[in-house]
Amino acid sequence: MEKKSVAALSFLFLVLFVAQEIVVTEARTCEHLADTYRGPCLTNASCDDHCKNKAHLISGTCHNYKCFCTQNC
């Protein structure tokens, strides 16, 4: 019985060790000028709404009065 406990405990430590070694990576993102956004970009909210709902991308932000959309590369 004691051998089974030691084996189970060893297996548990092995699983925990391997789980710590697995690194979750985020997808790379790229920004590009929103070519369908019309007018000066004054609020991040309007740009974000455009990029999410019209272009079906991740998000959008204003830079120098232009709307830039973010997407996975």
mmJSON file of the N, C-alpha and C atoms, coordinates in Angstrom:
{"data_MODEL":{"atom_site":{
"group_PDB":["ATOM","ATOM","ATOM","ATOM","ATOM","ATOM","ATOM","ATOM","ATOM","ATOM","ATOM","ATOM","ATOM","ATOM","ATOM","ATOM","ATOM","ATOM","ATOM","ATOM","ATOM","ATOM","ATOM","ATOM","ATOM","ATOM","ATOM","ATOM","ATOM","ATOM","ATOM","ATOM","ATOM","ATOM","ATOM","ATOM","ATOM","ATOM","ATOM","ATOM","ATOM","ATOM","ATOM","ATOM","ATOM","ATOM","ATOM","ATOM","ATOM","ATOM","ATOM","ATOM","ATOM","ATOM","ATOM","ATOM","ATOM","ATOM","ATOM","ATOM","ATOM","ATOM","ATOM","ATOM","ATOM","ATOM","ATOM","ATOM","ATOM","ATOM","ATOM","ATOM","ATOM","ATOM","ATOM","ATOM","ATOM","ATOM","ATOM","ATOM","ATOM","ATOM","ATOM","ATOM","ATOM","ATOM","ATOM","ATOM","ATOM","ATOM","ATOM","ATOM","ATOM","ATOM","ATOM","ATOM","ATOM","ATOM","ATOM","ATOM","ATOM","ATOM","ATOM","ATOM","ATOM","ATOM","ATOM","ATOM","ATOM","ATOM","ATOM","ATOM","ATOM","ATOM","ATOM","ATOM","ATOM","ATOM","ATOM","ATOM","ATOM","ATOM","ATOM","ATOM","ATOM","ATOM","ATOM","ATOM","ATOM","ATOM","ATOM","ATOM","ATOM","ATOM","ATOM","ATOM","ATOM","ATOM","ATOM","ATOM","ATOM","ATOM","ATOM","ATOM","ATOM","ATOM","ATOM","ATOM","ATOM","ATOM","ATOM","ATOM","ATOM","ATOM","ATOM","ATOM","ATOM","ATOM","ATOM","ATOM","ATOM","ATOM","ATOM","ATOM","ATOM","ATOM","ATOM","ATOM","ATOM","ATOM","ATOM","ATOM","ATOM","ATOM","ATOM","ATOM","ATOM","ATOM","ATOM","ATOM","ATOM","ATOM","ATOM","ATOM","ATOM","ATOM","ATOM","ATOM","ATOM","ATOM","ATOM","ATOM","ATOM","ATOM","ATOM","ATOM","ATOM","ATOM","ATOM","ATOM","ATOM","ATOM","ATOM","ATOM","ATOM","ATOM","ATOM","ATOM","ATOM","ATOM","ATOM","ATOM","ATOM","ATOM","ATOM","ATOM","ATOM","ATOM","ATOM"],
"id":[1,2,3,4,5,6,7,8,9,10,11,12,13,14,15,16,17,18,19,20,21,22,23,24,25,26,27,28,29,30,31,32,33,34,35,36,37,38,39,40,41,42,43,44,45,46,47,48,49,50,51,52,53,54,55,56,57,58,59,60,61,62,63,64,65,66,67,68,69,70,71,72,73,74,75,76,77,78,79,80,81,82,83,84,85,86,87,88,89,90,91,92,93,94,95,96,97,98,99,100,101,102,103,104,105,106,107,108,109,110,111,112,113,114,115,116,117,118,119,120,121,122,123,124,125,126,127,128,129,130,131,132,133,134,135,136,137,138,139,140,141,142,143,144,145,146,147,148,149,150,151,152,153,154,155,156,157,158,159,160,161,162,163,164,165,166,167,168,169,170,171,172,173,174,175,176,177,178,179,180,181,182,183,184,185,186,187,188,189,190,191,192,193,194,195,196,197,198,199,200,201,202,203,204,205,206,207,208,209,210,211,212,213,214,215,216,217,218,219],
"type_symbol":["N","C","C","N","C","C","N","C","C","N","C","C","N","C","C","N","C","C","N","C","C","N","C","C","N","C","C","N","C","C","N","C","C","N","C","C","N","C","C","N","C","C","N","C","C","N","C","C","N","C","C","N","C","C","N","C","C","N","C","C","N","C","C","N","C","C","N","C","C","N","C","C","N","C","C","N","C","C","N","C","C","N","C","C","N","C","C","N","C","C","N","C","C","N","C","C","N","C","C","N","C","C","N","C","C","N","C","C","N","C","C","N","C","C","N","C","C","N","C","C","N","C","C","N","C","C","N","C","C","N","C","C","N","C","C","N","C","C","N","C","C","N","C","C","N","C","C","N","C","C","N","C","C","N","C","C","N","C","C","N","C","C","N","C","C","N","C","C","N","C","C","N","C","C","N","C","C","N","C","C","N","C","C","N","C","C","N","C","C","N","C","C","N","C","C","N","C","C","N","C","C","N","C","C","N","C","C","N","C","C","N","C","C","N","C","C","N","C","C"],
"label_atom_id":["N","CA","C","N","CA","C","N","CA","C","N","CA","C","N","CA","C","N","CA","C","N","CA","C","N","CA","C","N","CA","C","N","CA","C","N","CA","C","N","CA","C","N","CA","C","N","CA","C","N","CA","C","N","CA","C","N","CA","C","N","CA","C","N","CA","C","N","CA","C","N","CA","C","N","CA","C","N","CA","C","N","CA","C","N","CA","C","N","CA","C","N","CA","C","N","CA","C","N","CA","C","N","CA","C","N","CA","C","N","CA","C","N","CA","C","N","CA","C","N","CA","C","N","CA","C","N","CA","C","N","CA","C","N","CA","C","N","CA","C","N","CA","C","N","CA","C","N","CA","C","N","CA","C","N","CA","C","N","CA","C","N","CA","C","N","CA","C","N","CA","C","N","CA","C","N","CA","C","N","CA","C","N","CA","C","N","CA","C","N","CA","C","N","CA","C","N","CA","C","N","CA","C","N","CA","C","N","CA","C","N","CA","C","N","CA","C","N","CA","C","N","CA","C","N","CA","C","N","CA","C","N","CA","C","N","CA","C","N","CA","C","N","CA","C","N","CA","C","N","CA","C","N","CA","C"],
"label_alt_id":[null,null,null,null,null,null,null,null,null,null,null,null,null,null,null,null,null,null,null,null,null,null,null,null,null,null,null,null,null,null,null,null,null,null,null,null,null,null,null,null,null,null,null,null,null,null,null,null,null,null,null,null,null,null,null,null,null,null,null,null,null,null,null,null,null,null,null,null,null,null,null,null,null,null,null,null,null,null,null,null,null,null,null,null,null,null,null,null,null,null,null,null,null,null,null,null,null,null,null,null,null,null,null,null,null,null,null,null,null,null,null,null,null,null,null,null,null,null,null,null,null,null,null,null,null,null,null,null,null,null,null,null,null,null,null,null,null,null,null,null,null,null,null,null,null,null,null,null,null,null,null,null,null,null,null,null,null,null,null,null,null,null,null,null,null,null,null,null,null,null,null,null,null,null,null,null,null,null,null,null,null,null,null,null,null,null,null,null,null,null,null,null,null,null,null,null,null,null,null,null,null,null,null,null,null,null,null,null,null,null,null,null,null,null,null,null,null,null,null],
"label_comp_id":["MET","MET","MET","GLU","GLU","GLU","LYS","LYS","LYS","LYS","LYS","LYS","SER","SER","SER","VAL","VAL","VAL","ALA","ALA","ALA","ALA","ALA","ALA","LEU","LEU","LEU","SER","SER","SER","PHE","PHE","PHE","LEU","LEU","LEU","PHE","PHE","PHE","LEU","LEU","LEU","VAL","VAL","VAL","LEU","LEU","LEU","PHE","PHE","PHE","VAL","VAL","VAL","ALA","ALA","ALA","GLN","GLN","GLN","GLU","GLU","GLU","ILE","ILE","ILE","VAL","VAL","VAL","VAL","VAL","VAL","THR","THR","THR","GLU","GLU","GLU","ALA","ALA","ALA","ARG","ARG","ARG","THR","THR","THR","CYS","CYS","CYS","GLU","GLU","GLU","HIS","HIS","HIS","LEU","LEU","LEU","ALA","ALA","ALA","ASP","ASP","ASP","THR","THR","THR","TYR","TYR","TYR","ARG","ARG","ARG","GLY","GLY","GLY","PRO","PRO","PRO","CYS","CYS","CYS","LEU","LEU","LEU","THR","THR","THR","ASN","ASN","ASN","ALA","ALA","ALA","SER","SER","SER","CYS","CYS","CYS","ASP","ASP","ASP","ASP","ASP","ASP","HIS","HIS","HIS","CYS","CYS","CYS","LYS","LYS","LYS","ASN","ASN","ASN","LYS","LYS","LYS","ALA","ALA","ALA","HIS","HIS","HIS","LEU","LEU","LEU","ILE","ILE","ILE","SER","SER","SER","GLY","GLY","GLY","THR","THR","THR","CYS","CYS","CYS","HIS","HIS","HIS","ASN","ASN","ASN","TYR","TYR","TYR","LYS","LYS","LYS","CYS","CYS","CYS","PHE","PHE","PHE","CYS","CYS","CYS","THR","THR","THR","GLN","GLN","GLN","ASN","ASN","ASN","CYS","CYS","CYS"],
"label_asym_id":["A","A","A","A","A","A","A","A","A","A","A","A","A","A","A","A","A","A","A","A","A","A","A","A","A","A","A","A","A","A","A","A","A","A","A","A","A","A","A","A","A","A","A","A","A","A","A","A","A","A","A","A","A","A","A","A","A","A","A","A","A","A","A","A","A","A","A","A","A","A","A","A","A","A","A","A","A","A","A","A","A","A","A","A","A","A","A","A","A","A","A","A","A","A","A","A","A","A","A","A","A","A","A","A","A","A","A","A","A","A","A","A","A","A","A","A","A","A","A","A","A","A","A","A","A","A","A","A","A","A","A","A","A","A","A","A","A","A","A","A","A","A","A","A","A","A","A","A","A","A","A","A","A","A","A","A","A","A","A","A","A","A","A","A","A","A","A","A","A","A","A","A","A","A","A","A","A","A","A","A","A","A","A","A","A","A","A","A","A","A","A","A","A","A","A","A","A","A","A","A","A","A","A","A","A","A","A","A","A","A","A","A","A","A","A","A","A","A","A"],
"label_entity_id":["1","1","1","1","1","1","1","1","1","1","1","1","1","1","1","1","1","1","1","1","1","1","1","1","1","1","1","1","1","1","1","1","1","1","1","1","1","1","1","1","1","1","1","1","1","1","1","1","1","1","1","1","1","1","1","1","1","1","1","1","1","1","1","1","1","1","1","1","1","1","1","1","1","1","1","1","1","1","1","1","1","1","1","1","1","1","1","1","1","1","1","1","1","1","1","1","1","1","1","1","1","1","1","1","1","1","1","1","1","1","1","1","1","1","1","1","1","1","1","1","1","1","1","1","1","1","1","1","1","1","1","1","1","1","1","1","1","1","1","1","1","1","1","1","1","1","1","1","1","1","1","1","1","1","1","1","1","1","1","1","1","1","1","1","1","1","1","1","1","1","1","1","1","1","1","1","1","1","1","1","1","1","1","1","1","1","1","1","1","1","1","1","1","1","1","1","1","1","1","1","1","1","1","1","1","1","1","1","1","1","1","1","1","1","1","1","1","1","1"],
"label_seq_id":[1,1,1,2,2,2,3,3,3,4,4,4,5,5,5,6,6,6,7,7,7,8,8,8,9,9,9,10,10,10,11,11,11,12,12,12,13,13,13,14,14,14,15,15,15,16,16,16,17,17,17,18,18,18,19,19,19,20,20,20,21,21,21,22,22,22,23,23,23,24,24,24,25,25,25,26,26,26,27,27,27,28,28,28,29,29,29,30,30,30,31,31,31,32,32,32,33,33,33,34,34,34,35,35,35,36,36,36,37,37,37,38,38,38,39,39,39,40,40,40,41,41,41,42,42,42,43,43,43,44,44,44,45,45,45,46,46,46,47,47,47,48,48,48,49,49,49,50,50,50,51,51,51,52,52,52,53,53,53,54,54,54,55,55,55,56,56,56,57,57,57,58,58,58,59,59,59,60,60,60,61,61,61,62,62,62,63,63,63,64,64,64,65,65,65,66,66,66,67,67,67,68,68,68,69,69,69,70,70,70,71,71,71,72,72,72,73,73,73],
"pdbx_PDB_ins_code":[null,null,null,null,null,null,null,null,null,null,null,null,null,null,null,null,null,null,null,null,null,null,null,null,null,null,null,null,null,null,null,null,null,null,null,null,null,null,null,null,null,null,null,null,null,null,null,null,null,null,null,null,null,null,null,null,null,null,null,null,null,null,null,null,null,null,null,null,null,null,null,null,null,null,null,null,null,null,null,null,null,null,null,null,null,null,null,null,null,null,null,null,null,null,null,null,null,null,null,null,null,null,null,null,null,null,null,null,null,null,null,null,null,null,null,null,null,null,null,null,null,null,null,null,null,null,null,null,null,null,null,null,null,null,null,null,null,null,null,null,null,null,null,null,null,null,null,null,null,null,null,null,null,null,null,null,null,null,null,null,null,null,null,null,null,null,null,null,null,null,null,null,null,null,null,null,null,null,null,null,null,null,null,null,null,null,null,null,null,null,null,null,null,null,null,null,null,null,null,null,null,null,null,null,null,null,null,null,null,null,null,null,null,null,null,null,null,null,null],
"Cartn_x":[0.823,0.0,0.872,1.976,2.855,3.51,3.815,4.414,3.453,2.155,1.159,1.061,1.138,1.07,2.273,3.447,4.662,4.586,4.111,3.983,2.97,1.856,0.834,1.358,2.065,2.628,3.689,4.511,5.528,4.876,3.825,3.109,2.509,1.954,1.374,2.436,3.598,4.682,5.149,5.19,5.584,4.59,3.316,2.277,2.379,2.567,2.694,3.926,5.027,6.257,6.063,5.456,5.216,4.243,3.237,2.253,2.902,3.907,4.592,5.463,5.904,6.774,6.01,4.716,3.906,3.636,4.024,3.865,2.771,1.813,0.738,1.204,1.184,1.602,0.377,0.416,-0.669,-0.414,-1.475,-1.34,-0.75,0.102,0.652,-0.44,-0.399,-1.384,-0.692,-1.402,-0.904,-1.949,-1.483,-2.377,-2.271,-3.407,-3.391,-4.47,-4.275,-5.211,-6.552,-7.621,-8.971,-9.376,-9.334,-9.603,-11.072,-11.979,-13.411,-13.935,-13.102,-13.512,-13.525,-14.604,-14.748,-14.677,-13.971,-13.864,-12.721,-12.479,-11.395,-11.755,-10.798,-11.009,-10.838,-11.94,-11.9,-12.0,-12.678,-12.818,-12.437,-11.749,-11.378,-12.618,-13.692,-14.913,-15.51,-15.548,-16.127,-15.24,-13.947,-13.008,-13.103,-13.149,-13.255,-14.546,-15.64,-16.925,-16.853,-16.253,-16.119,-15.309,-14.168,-13.295,-13.94,-14.63,-15.265,-16.494,-17.355,-18.65,-18.659,-17.907,-17.912,-16.804,-15.618,-14.485,-14.287,-15.014,-14.944,-13.525,-12.881,-11.524,-11.55,-10.378,-10.289,-10.668,-10.034,-10.282,-9.803,-9.978,-9.513,-9.194,-8.208,-7.821,-7.463,-7.613,-7.267,-5.799,-5.129,-3.766,-3.708,-3.393,-3.292,-4.546,-5.707,-7.016,-7.337,-6.633,-6.909,-7.231,-8.132,-8.56,-7.686,-7.109,-6.299,-6.961,-7.128,-7.727,-6.634,-6.92,-6.006,-6.558,-5.682,-6.081,-4.958,-5.278,-4.241,-3.411,-2.099,-1.205,-1.163],
"Cartn_y":[-1.186,0.0,1.257,1.205,2.357,2.671,1.639,1.852,2.587,2.259,2.941,4.411,4.714,6.105,6.891,6.293,6.963,7.165,6.173,6.289,7.377,7.418,8.431,9.828,9.971,11.264,11.706,10.773,11.084,11.52,10.823,11.191,12.593,12.914,14.234,15.321,15.105,16.086,16.244,15.149,15.217,16.044,15.822,16.576,18.058,18.393,19.799,20.438,19.702,20.229,20.51,19.593,19.769,20.923,21.053,22.119,23.493,23.612,24.884,25.213,24.212,24.425,24.839,24.581,24.947,26.445,27.149,28.594,28.927,29.704,30.136,31.408,31.379,32.553,33.225,34.53,35.287,35.434,35.56,35.772,37.156,37.257,38.567,39.407,40.683,41.588,42.621,43.084,44.113,45.216,46.439,47.578,48.057,48.436,49.027,50.094,51.014,52.112,51.559,52.007,51.574,52.338,51.662,52.345,52.675,52.066,52.367,53.365,53.803,54.795,56.165,56.878,58.191,59.301,60.379,61.549,61.426,62.528,62.485,61.579,60.888,60.003,60.836,61.124,61.978,61.196,60.049,59.251,57.801,57.203,55.795,54.906,55.33,54.522,54.366,55.436,55.339,54.495,54.632,53.833,52.356,52.091,50.724,50.078,50.836,50.332,50.005,50.874,50.648,49.385,49.259,48.115,46.795,46.796,45.564,45.19,46.16,45.853,45.922,46.822,46.952,46.113,46.127,45.403,44.024,43.726,42.434,42.104,43.112,42.94,43.033,42.984,42.902,44.207,45.312,46.599,47.721,48.947,50.106,51.261,52.073,53.266,54.388,55.614,56.794,57.161,57.461,57.988,59.129,60.338,61.512,61.699,61.594,61.789,60.751,59.613,58.52,57.271,56.445,55.234,54.064,53.37,52.198,50.981,49.918,48.678,47.685,46.872,45.838,44.483,43.642,42.286,41.319,40.032,39.012,38.93,38.837,38.732,37.316],
"Cartn_z":[0.0,0.0,0.0,0.724,0.832,-0.511,-1.306,-2.624,-3.547,-3.437,-4.269,-3.898,-2.613,-2.154,-2.655,-2.58,-3.051,-4.559,-5.274,-6.726,-7.093,-6.401,-6.676,-6.362,-5.27,-4.897,-5.903,-6.342,-7.353,-8.657,-9.045,-10.263,-10.138,-8.99,-8.755,-8.877,-8.28,-8.386,-9.832,-10.565,-11.966,-12.777,-12.538,-13.251,-12.918,-11.659,-11.263,-11.882,-11.943,-12.539,-14.026,-14.732,-16.164,-16.4,-15.565,-15.722,-15.577,-14.739,-14.57,-15.766,-16.487,-17.633,-18.881,-18.911,-20.069,-20.009,-21.047,-21.088,-22.092,-21.651,-22.533,-23.231,-24.552,-25.308,-25.898,-25.926,-26.516,-28.013,-28.749,-30.179,-30.42,-31.407,-31.756,-32.389,-32.124,-32.711,-33.58,-34.591,-35.5,-35.605,-35.764,-35.956,-37.392,-37.952,-39.289,-39.375,-40.283,-40.479,-40.951,-40.311,-40.692,-41.948,-43.083,-44.349,-44.559,-43.799,-43.964,-42.94,-41.996,-40.996,-41.656,-41.514,-42.167,-41.135,-41.483,-40.623,-39.638,-38.891,-37.905,-36.726,-36.22,-35.078,-33.808,-33.147,-31.966,-30.66,-30.692,-29.471,-29.754,-28.81,-28.937,-28.997,-28.341,-28.31,-29.702,-30.485,-31.836,-32.743,-32.598,-33.39,-32.999,-31.71,-31.212,-31.712,-31.654,-32.135,-33.625,-34.397,-35.841,-36.122,-35.462,-35.722,-35.309,-34.184,-33.704,-34.522,-34.815,-35.426,-36.95,-37.528,-38.989,-39.632,-39.056,-39.641,-39.012,-37.917,-37.224,-36.758,-36.159,-35.63,-34.11,-33.475,-32.016,-31.339,-31.765,-31.117,-32.022,-31.557,-32.303,-31.386,-31.783,-31.025,-31.99,-31.507,-32.304,-32.099,-33.208,-33.186,-34.195,-33.724,-34.594,-35.449,-34.828,-35.458,-36.534,-36.512,-37.438,-36.634,-37.167,-36.48,-36.934,-35.95,-36.216,-35.559,-36.348,-35.849,-35.479,-34.46,-34.005,-34.41,-34.959,-35.353,-35.013,-34.976,-34.792,-36.06,-35.89,-37.057,-37.568],
"occupancy":[1.0,1.0,1.0,1.0,1.0,1.0,1.0,1.0,1.0,1.0,1.0,1.0,1.0,1.0,1.0,1.0,1.0,1.0,1.0,1.0,1.0,1.0,1.0,1.0,1.0,1.0,1.0,1.0,1.0,1.0,1.0,1.0,1.0,1.0,1.0,1.0,1.0,1.0,1.0,1.0,1.0,1.0,1.0,1.0,1.0,1.0,1.0,1.0,1.0,1.0,1.0,1.0,1.0,1.0,1.0,1.0,1.0,1.0,1.0,1.0,1.0,1.0,1.0,1.0,1.0,1.0,1.0,1.0,1.0,1.0,1.0,1.0,1.0,1.0,1.0,1.0,1.0,1.0,1.0,1.0,1.0,1.0,1.0,1.0,1.0,1.0,1.0,1.0,1.0,1.0,1.0,1.0,1.0,1.0,1.0,1.0,1.0,1.0,1.0,1.0,1.0,1.0,1.0,1.0,1.0,1.0,1.0,1.0,1.0,1.0,1.0,1.0,1.0,1.0,1.0,1.0,1.0,1.0,1.0,1.0,1.0,1.0,1.0,1.0,1.0,1.0,1.0,1.0,1.0,1.0,1.0,1.0,1.0,1.0,1.0,1.0,1.0,1.0,1.0,1.0,1.0,1.0,1.0,1.0,1.0,1.0,1.0,1.0,1.0,1.0,1.0,1.0,1.0,1.0,1.0,1.0,1.0,1.0,1.0,1.0,1.0,1.0,1.0,1.0,1.0,1.0,1.0,1.0,1.0,1.0,1.0,1.0,1.0,1.0,1.0,1.0,1.0,1.0,1.0,1.0,1.0,1.0,1.0,1.0,1.0,1.0,1.0,1.0,1.0,1.0,1.0,1.0,1.0,1.0,1.0,1.0,1.0,1.0,1.0,1.0,1.0,1.0,1.0,1.0,1.0,1.0,1.0,1.0,1.0,1.0,1.0,1.0,1.0,1.0,1.0,1.0,1.0,1.0,1.0],
"B_iso_or_equiv":[0.0,0.0,0.0,0.0,0.0,0.0,0.0,0.0,0.0,0.0,0.0,0.0,0.0,0.0,0.0,0.0,0.0,0.0,0.0,0.0,0.0,0.0,0.0,0.0,0.0,0.0,0.0,0.0,0.0,0.0,0.0,0.0,0.0,0.0,0.0,0.0,0.0,0.0,0.0,0.0,0.0,0.0,0.0,0.0,0.0,0.0,0.0,0.0,0.0,0.0,0.0,0.0,0.0,0.0,0.0,0.0,0.0,0.0,0.0,0.0,0.0,0.0,0.0,0.0,0.0,0.0,0.0,0.0,0.0,0.0,0.0,0.0,0.0,0.0,0.0,0.0,0.0,0.0,0.0,0.0,0.0,0.0,0.0,0.0,0.0,0.0,0.0,0.0,0.0,0.0,0.0,0.0,0.0,0.0,0.0,0.0,0.0,0.0,0.0,0.0,0.0,0.0,0.0,0.0,0.0,0.0,0.0,0.0,0.0,0.0,0.0,0.0,0.0,0.0,0.0,0.0,0.0,0.0,0.0,0.0,0.0,0.0,0.0,0.0,0.0,0.0,0.0,0.0,0.0,0.0,0.0,0.0,0.0,0.0,0.0,0.0,0.0,0.0,0.0,0.0,0.0,0.0,0.0,0.0,0.0,0.0,0.0,0.0,0.0,0.0,0.0,0.0,0.0,0.0,0.0,0.0,0.0,0.0,0.0,0.0,0.0,0.0,0.0,0.0,0.0,0.0,0.0,0.0,0.0,0.0,0.0,0.0,0.0,0.0,0.0,0.0,0.0,0.0,0.0,0.0,0.0,0.0,0.0,0.0,0.0,0.0,0.0,0.0,0.0,0.0,0.0,0.0,0.0,0.0,0.0,0.0,0.0,0.0,0.0,0.0,0.0,0.0,0.0,0.0,0.0,0.0,0.0,0.0,0.0,0.0,0.0,0.0,0.0,0.0,0.0,0.0,0.0,0.0,0.0],
"pdbx_formal_charge":[null,null,null,null,null,null,null,null,null,null,null,null,null,null,null,null,null,null,null,null,null,null,null,null,null,null,null,null,null,null,null,null,null,null,null,null,null,null,null,null,null,null,null,null,null,null,null,null,null,null,null,null,null,null,null,null,null,null,null,null,null,null,null,null,null,null,null,null,null,null,null,null,null,null,null,null,null,null,null,null,null,null,null,null,null,null,null,null,null,null,null,null,null,null,null,null,null,null,null,null,null,null,null,null,null,null,null,null,null,null,null,null,null,null,null,null,null,null,null,null,null,null,null,null,null,null,null,null,null,null,null,null,null,null,null,null,null,null,null,null,null,null,null,null,null,null,null,null,null,null,null,null,null,null,null,null,null,null,null,null,null,null,null,null,null,null,null,null,null,null,null,null,null,null,null,null,null,null,null,null,null,null,null,null,null,null,null,null,null,null,null,null,null,null,null,null,null,null,null,null,null,null,null,null,null,null,null,null,null,null,null,null,null,null,null,null,null,null,null],
"auth_seq_id":[1,1,1,2,2,2,3,3,3,4,4,4,5,5,5,6,6,6,7,7,7,8,8,8,9,9,9,10,10,10,11,11,11,12,12,12,13,13,13,14,14,14,15,15,15,16,16,16,17,17,17,18,18,18,19,19,19,20,20,20,21,21,21,22,22,22,23,23,23,24,24,24,25,25,25,26,26,26,27,27,27,28,28,28,29,29,29,30,30,30,31,31,31,32,32,32,33,33,33,34,34,34,35,35,35,36,36,36,37,37,37,38,38,38,39,39,39,40,40,40,41,41,41,42,42,42,43,43,43,44,44,44,45,45,45,46,46,46,47,47,47,48,48,48,49,49,49,50,50,50,51,51,51,52,52,52,53,53,53,54,54,54,55,55,55,56,56,56,57,57,57,58,58,58,59,59,59,60,60,60,61,61,61,62,62,62,63,63,63,64,64,64,65,65,65,66,66,66,67,67,67,68,68,68,69,69,69,70,70,70,71,71,71,72,72,72,73,73,73],
"auth_comp_id":["MET","MET","MET","GLU","GLU","GLU","LYS","LYS","LYS","LYS","LYS","LYS","SER","SER","SER","VAL","VAL","VAL","ALA","ALA","ALA","ALA","ALA","ALA","LEU","LEU","LEU","SER","SER","SER","PHE","PHE","PHE","LEU","LEU","LEU","PHE","PHE","PHE","LEU","LEU","LEU","VAL","VAL","VAL","LEU","LEU","LEU","PHE","PHE","PHE","VAL","VAL","VAL","ALA","ALA","ALA","GLN","GLN","GLN","GLU","GLU","GLU","ILE","ILE","ILE","VAL","VAL","VAL","VAL","VAL","VAL","THR","THR","THR","GLU","GLU","GLU","ALA","ALA","ALA","ARG","ARG","ARG","THR","THR","THR","CYS","CYS","CYS","GLU","GLU","GLU","HIS","HIS","HIS","LEU","LEU","LEU","ALA","ALA","ALA","ASP","ASP","ASP","THR","THR","THR","TYR","TYR","TYR","ARG","ARG","ARG","GLY","GLY","GLY","PRO","PRO","PRO","CYS","CYS","CYS","LEU","LEU","LEU","THR","THR","THR","ASN","ASN","ASN","ALA","ALA","ALA","SER","SER","SER","CYS","CYS","CYS","ASP","ASP","ASP","ASP","ASP","ASP","HIS","HIS","HIS","CYS","CYS","CYS","LYS","LYS","LYS","ASN","ASN","ASN","LYS","LYS","LYS","ALA","ALA","ALA","HIS","HIS","HIS","LEU","LEU","LEU","ILE","ILE","ILE","SER","SER","SER","GLY","GLY","GLY","THR","THR","THR","CYS","CYS","CYS","HIS","HIS","HIS","ASN","ASN","ASN","TYR","TYR","TYR","LYS","LYS","LYS","CYS","CYS","CYS","PHE","PHE","PHE","CYS","CYS","CYS","THR","THR","THR","GLN","GLN","GLN","ASN","ASN","ASN","CYS","CYS","CYS"],
"auth_asym_id":["A","A","A","A","A","A","A","A","A","A","A","A","A","A","A","A","A","A","A","A","A","A","A","A","A","A","A","A","A","A","A","A","A","A","A","A","A","A","A","A","A","A","A","A","A","A","A","A","A","A","A","A","A","A","A","A","A","A","A","A","A","A","A","A","A","A","A","A","A","A","A","A","A","A","A","A","A","A","A","A","A","A","A","A","A","A","A","A","A","A","A","A","A","A","A","A","A","A","A","A","A","A","A","A","A","A","A","A","A","A","A","A","A","A","A","A","A","A","A","A","A","A","A","A","A","A","A","A","A","A","A","A","A","A","A","A","A","A","A","A","A","A","A","A","A","A","A","A","A","A","A","A","A","A","A","A","A","A","A","A","A","A","A","A","A","A","A","A","A","A","A","A","A","A","A","A","A","A","A","A","A","A","A","A","A","A","A","A","A","A","A","A","A","A","A","A","A","A","A","A","A","A","A","A","A","A","A","A","A","A","A","A","A","A","A","A","A","A","A"],
"auth_atom_id":["N","CA","C","N","CA","C","N","CA","C","N","CA","C","N","CA","C","N","CA","C","N","CA","C","N","CA","C","N","CA","C","N","CA","C","N","CA","C","N","CA","C","N","CA","C","N","CA","C","N","CA","C","N","CA","C","N","CA","C","N","CA","C","N","CA","C","N","CA","C","N","CA","C","N","CA","C","N","CA","C","N","CA","C","N","CA","C","N","CA","C","N","CA","C","N","CA","C","N","CA","C","N","CA","C","N","CA","C","N","CA","C","N","CA","C","N","CA","C","N","CA","C","N","CA","C","N","CA","C","N","CA","C","N","CA","C","N","CA","C","N","CA","C","N","CA","C","N","CA","C","N","CA","C","N","CA","C","N","CA","C","N","CA","C","N","CA","C","N","CA","C","N","CA","C","N","CA","C","N","CA","C","N","CA","C","N","CA","C","N","CA","C","N","CA","C","N","CA","C","N","CA","C","N","CA","C","N","CA","C","N","CA","C","N","CA","C","N","CA","C","N","CA","C","N","CA","C","N","CA","C","N","CA","C","N","CA","C","N","CA","C","N","CA","C","N","CA","C","N","CA","C","N","CA","C"],
"pdbx_PDB_model_num":[1,1,1,1,1,1,1,1,1,1,1,1,1,1,1,1,1,1,1,1,1,1,1,1,1,1,1,1,1,1,1,1,1,1,1,1,1,1,1,1,1,1,1,1,1,1,1,1,1,1,1,1,1,1,1,1,1,1,1,1,1,1,1,1,1,1,1,1,1,1,1,1,1,1,1,1,1,1,1,1,1,1,1,1,1,1,1,1,1,1,1,1,1,1,1,1,1,1,1,1,1,1,1,1,1,1,1,1,1,1,1,1,1,1,1,1,1,1,1,1,1,1,1,1,1,1,1,1,1,1,1,1,1,1,1,1,1,1,1,1,1,1,1,1,1,1,1,1,1,1,1,1,1,1,1,1,1,1,1,1,1,1,1,1,1,1,1,1,1,1,1,1,1,1,1,1,1,1,1,1,1,1,1,1,1,1,1,1,1,1,1,1,1,1,1,1,1,1,1,1,1,1,1,1,1,1,1,1,1,1,1,1,1,1,1,1,1,1,1]
}}}
